Amino acid sequence: MTATFCHVVGALARVRPDVEAAVRRWLDREPGAELATSNADGTLVLVMEAPDDAAVVDIMDRLRNEPGVLDVQFVYHQIVEAAETPA
């Protein structure tokens, strides 16, 4: 049996308030990314889950390239055992 792992990341995204709705729609379509909360100044608190750290970095890089996104930063990273799978 081999264990599979899940990378759980908390991140903060700063976006221009006028594009927040578009960024929310982008997050709704993005597997592995979820908006936890936000405030009126364009700060979004995100939770991301992926099988490896490269996949999380990929989500963050693509989000950074969205129009009106000013910055995306890691604030938390944990690796948890997701499940046992047959070898």
CORSULCOR-V495198 format. One record per residue. N is the residue number from 1. RES is the residue in one letter. PSI is psi as a letter, one per 40 degrees, with the letter a starting at -180 (* if undefined). BURIAL is b if it has 16 or more other ideal C-beta (glycine too) atoms within 10 Angstrom, else e. Layout:
n = <N/N>
res = <RES/RES>
psi = <PSI/PSI>
burial = <BURIAL/BURIAL>
This chain:
n = <1/2/3/4/5/6/7/8/9/10/11/12/13/14/15/16/17/18/19/20/21/22/23/24/25/26/27/28/29/30/31/32/33/34/35/36/37/38/39/40/41/42/43/44/45/46/47/48/49/50/51/52/53/54/55/56/57/58/59/60/61/62/63/64/65/66/67/68/69/70/71/72/73/74/75/76/77/78/79/80/81/82/83/84/85/86/87>
res = <M/T/A/T/F/C/H/V/V/G/A/L/A/R/V/R/P/D/V/E/A/A/V/R/R/W/L/D/R/E/P/G/A/E/L/A/T/S/N/A/D/G/T/L/V/L/V/M/E/A/P/D/D/A/A/V/V/D/I/M/D/R/L/R/N/E/P/G/V/L/D/V/Q/F/V/Y/H/Q/I/V/E/A/A/E/T/P/A>
psi = <i/i/i/i/i/h/h/h/h/h/i/h/h/h/i/h/d/e/e/d/d/d/d/d/d/d/d/d/e/h/h/e/h/h/h/d/i/i/i/e/e/f/h/h/h/i/h/i/h/i/e/i/d/d/d/d/d/d/d/d/d/d/d/d/e/i/h/e/h/d/i/h/i/i/e/i/h/i/h/i/h/d/i/h/i/i/*>
burial = <e/e/e/e/e/e/b/b/b/e/b/e/b/e/b/e/e/e/b/b/e/e/b/e/e/b/b/e/e/e/e/b/b/e/b/e/e/b/e/e/e/b/b/b/e/b/e/b/b/b/e/e/e/e/b/b/e/e/b/b/e/e/b/e/e/e/e/e/b/e/e/b/e/e/e/e/e/e/e/e/e/e/e/e/e/e/e>
